[in-house]
Every structure is written in C-alpha cells, then in structure tokens.
C-alpha cells in the first residue's frame, strides 16, 4: 500500500494555482482511502439508526422509563451537534487525517463502553462520548474526500459518501432487528469494536495529510459554539414536547444573546470556527440554505410516513419498513449518476431538478387516497428517493468546491451542521404539527415537507444567477 503523499506539516495557505494542486491520490491508494472514509461513515450512520430501533428493548433491559431512555439517542445527537464545527476547525489546523482517525478511535472505545454499560446513566455517558467520536468522523469526512479525489472527479467521490449514507440508513433497522433476534442489545455496540479497530489500522496507512491553516485554534469560540447549539437543541426539543413555555423562551433568548457575541467574534478571526468568511460567498451560502431546507423536508417525511402508513392506512410495522425501502434504495442508484453529472454540469440546475422531483414525490404522498395499492406507494417513495439522490451529491460537491482548499474542514463542518440543523428542525415541526392537528398530522406534515422541498429547489436555482467574477476556488 502506498504511503500518503500529502504533507501534514503546517504551511501558509495560498490560492495561487489552487485548482492545479487538486490532483488527489494515486491509484490504488485512492481506493484504500475512500474505503476507510466509507467504513467510518457507515459506523456513524448505522449506530444512529440501530439505537433508534433498539430503544424500547434497551429501556426494558435497563429498567428505564420511556422518557429517560430518550437520552440514549439525545446524548449522542447533542455531542455530535455541539462539536461538529469545533472539530472541523481543528482539522484545518492539525490535519483532517488526525481528527478523523482520532474520532474513529474514540468512537470505537466508546462503543465498547456502551456494550459494557449496566445502567441508563452509564450508557448515556458512553453514548455522549461516542457522539464526540462520531463528530470527529463526520466533521472532516468530505474534506478528506476532496484530498482523495482529483478535482475533475470530486463529484464521484462525494457521491460515494451519499450512497454509503443511504445504504447504511436502509439496512440499519433490518440489521438491528437481526442482531436483536439472535443476541442481547450490547452486541449492537460491540460489533463496532473490531470494525473500528480495522478501520483505524488501515486509515493510518491510507489516509492523506493536508496543508494546515496557520491561524491558532479559537478555544473561546468552540465554547460559545457549544453553548449556542446546546441551548437551541434543548429549546427546540422543549417546544416539540410541550415543555414549560417560560423555560423554552429563556433558552431561546439566551441562545440569541450568546449567538450574537459568537458571530461578532467570528467576524474578527482569520479562519473562523463558524465559517462566516465562506458564508460571504453567495454560492456557498445558497448551497448551505438548500441543504437545510432539503433535510428539513426529508426529516418531516421520514417521521410522518410511519404514522401515515400504520395509523392512517393500516399497514403493519414490517410492511411499513418494506414500503419505505424504495426511497433509500433509489438514492443508492441516483447518487453515483448525479455525482458523475456534477463534474460536468452546474449544481444549481441538478439540485433544482432533483428537488423539484422530490417536492412532487412528497406532494403525491401527501395526497394518497384512502386505499392505495403497494405500487401506488412504492413509486411515490421511489420518486422522492430519485429527487433527493439527484440533488445531494452535486450540492455537497458545490459546498466543498466553493471553499478554498485549506478551508475544506470548515466547509465539511458546515455541510454536516446544515444536515443536522435541517433534521432537528424537521423533527420539531412534526411534533408541533401533530400537536396542533393530530387527526390530519401525517398528511399535513408531508404538505409542509413539500413546501420546504419546493423552496429548496428555488434556492438551488438561484445559484445560476451570474454574480460577476468568481474566486479561483469556486466552481
């Protein structure tokens, strides 16, 4: 196996000749490196899906209440959200390879402690640590893809990430059910350990280093980031569960106040933790906005559809799983095609077309009749998957290529943060809609999702509007 050809030594970044330096890794090291990245992402995505499915079983075995057991999921989500941007900024300074492998190692060790946990508090703490490891993986994975693939093939590398996420999301519930059928719940976490060890071992040899940004790390900004996102998560979760209104309001007000100081501080930094310098680029900002809207729509649909299929249409839990499968399966096929096209055509047009198809699919699901056939449901799911698959890879490629090479970590972190923000907002909106209109909640949630997808399509098309000369790193 070839040794990494990129230096891990800090160098002064330069945009001069930037495009010409993006040659990627030679073969076959490129294949080894992308395999390590894909394996880490698979672990992180599978773990979230598995924990959600296994929550009732784990709560029962640990003698935990349903409300308390939610922390098995929330602890992981909270630590991922508050640490994505700090870790992506750290990657710009110490190297994406180190952050990725450090996160993978921490994730693996925390998985072992999850498997050994004997009480809910122990498991929640282990899950929080595991979330920090998952954030290390997710914060810089697309930045690594930019190092692994040459510029003219970057879309294909980004598409592999999208395809891996789709496959892991699709098989996660089935894998969890299979493991629980033959083994106790600790094995859901224990299986991560040998896979994680193998991934770290291969990653030490295969993953490339990168030029590092010379700016010192901003620890105060990292703390402010954690406070802002932590308060926002607690506030949104409180709103969705009907918690004390004054407390939720206080959390939102405090988040806004701390956020104001946070953003002001970022404006004075040469390479800010919250990449306001990248957001000043209209193409980057529009791409992030497109991502937030699209993932809000996706989460609205993913949460609402099981209720629609089971409670409104009368399908069983097993049948619901099969009926929703065409969505991620079609993404598996659409993502590589879209990734290849994104190396030749603008992300604005591909994203606009894909999100328009996504909106049509969501609208067709929202207007399902009272007695639809399996075919009626499946083609609608497939249309949603095709639209989302066509949009995702080009949009992610645009986010990466709109940033200077030495700020790839910041772009990668914003990509993950946009996804999590959209998913959190979508889940909260579903809870709010179900509280306001419980009888028609699923159909109304899908209608709202249609609106978000349509807005995302328009925002994506706005990237086609000429804005004068683009910087050398923008596509």
Secondary structure, DSSP 8 states (H G I E B T S, - for coil): -----S--SB-----TTHHHH-----TTHHHHHHHHHHHHHHHHHHHHHHHHHHHHHHHHHTT--HHHHTHHHHHHHHHHHHHHHHHHHHHHHH-HHHHHHHHHHHHHHHHHHHHH--SHHHHHHHHHHHHHHHHHHHHHHHHHHHHHS-GGGHHHHHHHHHHHHHHHHHHHHHHHHHHHHHS-THHHHHHHHHHHHHHHHHHHHHS----B--S---HHHHHHHHHHHHHHHHHHHHHHTT--HHHHHHHHHHHHHHHHHHHHHHTT-TT-SS-HHHHTSHHHHHHHHHHHHHHHHHHHHHHHHHHIIIIIT---HHHHHHHHHHHHHHHHHHHHHHHHHHTTS-HHHHHHHHHHHHHHHHHHHHT--TT--HHHHHHHHHHHHHHHHHHHHHHHHHHHHTS-GGGHHHHHHHHHHHHHHHHHHHHHHHHHHHHH-TTTHHHHHHHHHHHHHHHHHHHHHGGGS--SS--TT--
